Amino acid sequence: MGQQEEAEKIKGDVSKTTSEHAGDLGGAMGGGCSPALATQASSTFAAVQNVASQITTALSGLGVGSLLGMDDSLKKIYDNAKTTNQQALYNEYVAEKNYVTNKYGSGLDLISKGTTEYNDLLVNRYKALGNNELVELNTKHVEINNLIMDFIKVIGEQNIAVTNMQKVMEDVVEDNKHLLNAINGGKSDLYTFNRKSMYESKLKESVENWTLIPGIIYWTLVILWVCIVMFYLKNVTLISVGILIGLILYPYFSTPVFLWVLEIIQSIWNFIFMAVHNRISA
């Protein structure tokens, strides 16, 4: 039923009841306190109360609720639901504590027994949570350690590749020296130059392939550091500028330095993990 139809129905019920009991109400107002008067007054007020009950029921339903402020009612319902949700965990905690503490009886010894059991329950629960957190911490440690090891392997393989290519180049130069004695004229120098250029090109391509992924990661971290320190934190000082210059010039110096830094980071990370592990296990 719509809101307008519900309102019209209520209006019709009020008019009908007023017409039916108008005589009774007039008699009640004009006489004394006789039994007939009491009967008429009771009948009149009962009819009025019946209509009032219908109005209350209609107003509490879906038909005319919005006419009297449905938004306020819905907000109250939402506030009550939110409060109930916030109190749910606390109520569960209180109920559990009362149940476990008093489930053996109300005597002092029985309550002490229930309290001991409840304390054991809390200890086991928090111990389980701590173990779960320790497992998660250990998993993160393994993941980070594996990542560092991957970096070390990549850089180590890069150094091996460079060393091998240098040995190849040395062998090529040595071979060309022997060819120089066997070949007359300037053709030997041309052959040596071509072969050296070819191997130098292969060496350059190999180094670029090995350093591509670490280079992308390195410059990404440098850009992230600049965005956080200099732009977000606005920490533009001589020290930060010097660090930035060092980070920019670092890739052009020596890759063993980067390998040495990774090993230090791994050692620090292992030390922190062992300290946290011993702290939690104690």
C-alpha positions as semicolon CSV with decimal commas, in nm:
position;residue;x (nm);y (nm);z (nm)
1;M;0,000;0,000;0,000
2;G;0,128;0,345;-0,093
3;Q;0,180;0,633;0,145
4;Q;-0,118;0,835;0,012
5;E;-0,354;0,537;0,030
6;E;-0,247;0,460;0,387
7;A;-0,304;0,820;0,492
8;E;-0,653;0,825;0,328
9;K;-0,742;0,501;0,506
10;I;-0,645;0,646;0,845
11;K;-0,845;0,963;0,773
12;G;-1,151;0,755;0,680
13;D;-1,127;0,545;0,998
14;V;-1,111;0,858;1,213
15;S;-1,417;1,012;1,042
16;K;-1,619;0,692;1,065
17;T;-1,546;0,642;1,434
18;T;-1,627;1,005;1,512
19;S;-1,968;0,977;1,343
20;E;-2,060;0,648;1,511
21;H;-1,977;0,764;1,863
22;A;-2,070;1,131;1,845
23;G;-2,395;1,070;2,036
24;D;-2,224;0,870;2,305
25;L;-1,962;1,135;2,349
26;G;-2,228;1,409;2,371
27;G;-2,422;1,218;2,637
28;A;-2,107;1,161;2,831
29;M;-2,029;1,530;2,839
30;G;-2,384;1,638;2,938
31;G;-2,477;1,416;3,237
32;G;-2,355;1,326;3,583
33;C;-2,157;1,028;3,707
34;S;-2,435;0,767;3,663
35;P;-2,367;0,406;3,554
36;A;-2,506;0,483;3,209
37;L;-2,268;0,777;3,182
38;A;-1,972;0,560;3,275
39;T;-2,074;0,303;3,012
40;Q;-2,105;0,570;2,740
41;A;-1,768;0,726;2,830
42;S;-1,597;0,386;2,833
43;S;-1,741;0,300;2,490
44;T;-1,635;0,634;2,347
45;F;-1,278;0,619;2,475
46;A;-1,239;0,257;2,366
47;A;-1,334;0,354;2,012
48;V;-1,093;0,644;2,016
49;Q;-0,817;0,421;2,154
50;N;-0,882;0,169;1,876
51;V;-0,830;0,434;1,611
52;A;-0,519;0,559;1,789
53;S;-0,377;0,207;1,786
54;Q;-0,438;0,184;1,411
55;I;-0,262;0,517;1,358
56;T;0,038;0,402;1,561
57;T;0,058;0,076;1,367
58;A;0,036;0,256;1,034
59;L;0,301;0,509;1,130
60;S;0,541;0,235;1,238
61;G;0,497;0,051;0,905
62;L;0,635;0,119;0,560
63;G;0,337;0,319;0,440
64;V;0,372;0,656;0,609
65;G;0,711;0,626;0,774
66;S;0,869;0,865;0,528
67;L;0,600;1,129;0,604
68;L;0,727;1,165;0,962
69;G;1,101;1,152;0,889
70;M;1,213;0,820;0,746
71;D;1,566;0,955;0,708
72;D;1,591;1,008;1,084
73;S;1,459;0,659;1,151
74;L;1,703;0,498;0,910
75;K;1,990;0,693;1,064
76;K;1,889;0,572;1,409
77;I;1,878;0,216;1,279
78;Y;2,222;0,260;1,123
79;D;2,366;0,411;1,443
80;N;2,221;0,128;1,649
81;A;2,362;-0,133;1,411
82;K;2,704;0,032;1,416
83;T;2,703;0,047;1,795
84;T;2,597;-0,317;1,812
85;N;2,879;-0,416;1,578
86;Q;3,133;-0,223;1,784
87;Q;3,014;-0,383;2,106
88;A;2,995;-0,735;1,960
89;L;3,355;-0,836;2,027
90;Y;3,353;-0,681;2,371
91;N;3,027;-0,855;2,461
92;E;3,167;-1,184;2,337
93;Y;3,480;-1,133;2,548
94;V;3,276;-1,056;2,861
95;A;3,038;-1,346;2,800
96;E;3,323;-1,590;2,746
97;K;3,504;-1,473;3,058
98;N;3,189;-1,499;3,273
99;Y;3,105;-1,842;3,134
100;V;3,449;-1,998;3,177
101;T;3,507;-1,840;3,517
102;N;3,172;-1,946;3,664
103;K;3,093;-2,267;3,476
104;Y;3,209;-2,491;3,765
105;G;3,004;-2,309;4,029
106;S;2,993;-1,999;4,247
107;G;3,216;-2,125;4,525
108;L;3,553;-1,963;4,585
109;D;3,747;-2,274;4,484
110;L;3,527;-2,334;4,183
111;I;3,564;-1,973;4,068
112;S;3,942;-2,001;4,116
113;K;3,941;-2,313;3,901
114;G;3,741;-2,135;3,630
115;T;3,974;-1,834;3,645
116;T;4,277;-2,058;3,602
117;E;4,117;-2,228;3,302
118;Y;4,032;-1,890;3,150
119;N;4,389;-1,766;3,195
120;D;4,519;-2,082;3,027
121;L;4,275;-2,022;2,742
122;L;4,407;-1,669;2,691
123;V;4,770;-1,785;2,707
124;N;4,710;-2,054;2,445
125;R;4,520;-1,812;2,224
126;Y;4,789;-1,544;2,234
127;K;5,058;-1,809;2,189
128;A;4,884;-1,929;1,872
129;L;4,866;-1,570;1,744
130;G;5,234;-1,520;1,820
131;N;5,327;-1,839;1,637
132;N;5,127;-1,727;1,334
133;E;5,303;-1,391;1,333
134;L;5,638;-1,567;1,369
135;V;5,559;-1,788;1,069
136;E;5,463;-1,482;0,863
137;L;5,781;-1,301;0,969
138;N;5,991;-1,605;0,879
139;T;5,821;-1,625;0,539
140;K;5,896;-1,259;0,468
141;H;6,256;-1,310;0,578
142;V;6,295;-1,604;0,339
143;E;6,144;-1,406;0,052
144;I;6,372;-1,105;0,106
145;N;6,676;-1,326;0,155
146;N;6,598;-1,510;-0,169
147;L;6,563;-1,176;-0,348
148;I;6,904;-1,062;-0,225
149;M;7,056;-1,396;-0,323
150;D;6,910;-1,358;-0,671
151;F;7,074;-1,016;-0,702
152;I;7,405;-1,159;-0,589
153;K;7,378;-1,447;-0,838
154;V;7,293;-1,213;-1,123
155;I;7,586;-0,983;-1,050
156;G;7,816;-1,281;-0,994
157;E;7,718;-1,432;-1,327
158;Q;7,768;-1,093;-1,488
159;N;8,123;-1,073;-1,352
160;I;8,194;-1,428;-1,470
161;A;8,068;-1,342;-1,818
162;V;8,283;-1,029;-1,834
163;T;8,589;-1,220;-1,714
164;N;8,533;-1,493;-1,971
165;M;8,492;-1,243;-2,250
166;Q;8,811;-1,067;-2,145
167;K;8,993;-1,398;-2,158
168;V;8,851;-1,460;-2,502
169;M;8,969;-1,119;-2,612
170;E;9,317;-1,189;-2,477
171;D;9,323;-1,519;-2,662
172;V;9,210;-1,346;-2,979
173;V;9,485;-1,087;-2,951
174;E;9,740;-1,358;-2,890
175;D;9,616;-1,556;-3,186
176;N;9,634;-1,247;-3,402
177;K;9,995;-1,200;-3,307
178;H;10,068;-1,545;-3,443
179;L;9,867;-1,470;-3,753
180;L;10,066;-1,152;-3,802
181;N;10,378;-1,356;-3,853
182;A;10,205;-1,586;-4,101
183;I;10,030;-1,325;-4,308
184;N;10,220;-1,068;-4,505
185;G;10,127;-0,707;-4,552
186;G;9,870;-0,499;-4,372
187;K;9,595;-0,756;-4,416
188;S;9,687;-0,919;-4,084
189;D;9,629;-0,593;-3,901
190;L;9,293;-0,556;-4,074
191;Y;9,192;-0,911;-3,985
192;T;9,300;-0,857;-3,626
193;F;9,107;-0,533;-3,602
194;N;8,792;-0,691;-3,745
195;R;8,805;-0,989;-3,513
196;K;8,877;-0,767;-3,213
197;S;8,586;-0,540;-3,304
198;M;8,357;-0,841;-3,337
199;Y;8,447;-0,979;-2,995
200;E;8,428;-0,636;-2,836
201;S;8,078;-0,602;-2,979
202;K;7,980;-0,943;-2,836
203;L;8,130;-0,846;-2,500
204;K;7,932;-0,522;-2,495
205;E;7,607;-0,701;-2,585
206;S;7,665;-0,965;-2,318
207;V;7,733;-0,705;-2,050
208;E;7,427;-0,506;-2,150
209;N;7,210;-0,819;-2,131
210;W;7,338;-0,909;-1,786
211;T;7,305;-0,557;-1,648
212;L;6,962;-0,472;-1,792
213;I;6,742;-0,598;-1,508
214;P;6,969;-0,479;-1,220
215;G;7,004;-0,144;-1,395
216;I;6,627;-0,099;-1,422
217;I;6,582;-0,188;-1,055
218;Y;6,865;0,043;-0,947
219;W;6,741;0,350;-1,133
220;T;6,384;0,283;-1,018
221;L;6,503;0,289;-0,656
222;V;6,701;0,609;-0,721
223;I;6,396;0,782;-0,871
224;L;6,181;0,662;-0,580
225;W;6,436;0,800;-0,330
226;V;6,442;1,139;-0,505
227;C;6,060;1,157;-0,509
228;I;6,030;1,072;-0,139
229;V;6,327;1,265;0,009
230;M;6,348;1,572;-0,212
231;F;5,994;1,621;-0,337
232;Y;5,768;1,471;-0,071
233;L;5,980;1,537;0,240
234;K;6,144;1,844;0,079
235;N;6,478;1,751;0,239
236;V;6,701;1,933;-0,008
237;T;7,032;1,972;0,174
238;L;7,399;1,943;0,084
239;I;7,402;1,590;0,221
240;S;7,099;1,478;0,018
241;V;7,238;1,642;-0,298
242;G;7,574;1,471;-0,239
243;I;7,398;1,136;-0,193
244;L;7,206;1,191;-0,517
245;I;7,526;1,269;-0,708
246;G;7,687;0,959;-0,563
247;L;7,390;0,744;-0,662
248;I;7,403;0,880;-1,017
249;L;7,781;0,824;-1,052
250;Y;7,788;0,489;-0,875
251;P;7,692;0,260;-1,172
252;Y;7,991;0,393;-1,366
253;F;8,247;0,289;-1,103
254;S;8,254;-0,081;-1,012
255;T;7,999;-0,361;-0,983
256;P;8,190;-0,541;-0,699
257;V;8,097;-0,248;-0,475
258;F;7,729;-0,318;-0,537
259;L;7,789;-0,687;-0,463
260;W;7,964;-0,595;-0,139
261;V;7,671;-0,370;-0,035
262;L;7,423;-0,650;-0,101
263;E;7,622;-0,887;0,117
264;I;7,624;-0,629;0,398
265;I;7,246;-0,582;0,363
266;Q;7,197;-0,957;0,382
267;S;7,411;-0,979;0,695
268;I;7,218;-0,695;0,861
269;W;6,886;-0,853;0,767
270;N;6,995;-1,193;0,909
271;F;7,106;-1,023;1,231
272;I;6,772;-0,840;1,269
273;F;6,573;-1,155;1,198
274;M;6,771;-1,360;1,451
275;A;6,725;-1,088;1,714
276;V;6,350;-1,074;1,655
277;H;6,326;-1,453;1,645
278;N;6,512;-1,489;1,977
279;R;6,300;-1,211;2,130
280;I;5,975;-1,384;2,034
281;S;6,094;-1,731;2,129
282;A;6,216;-1,615;2,473
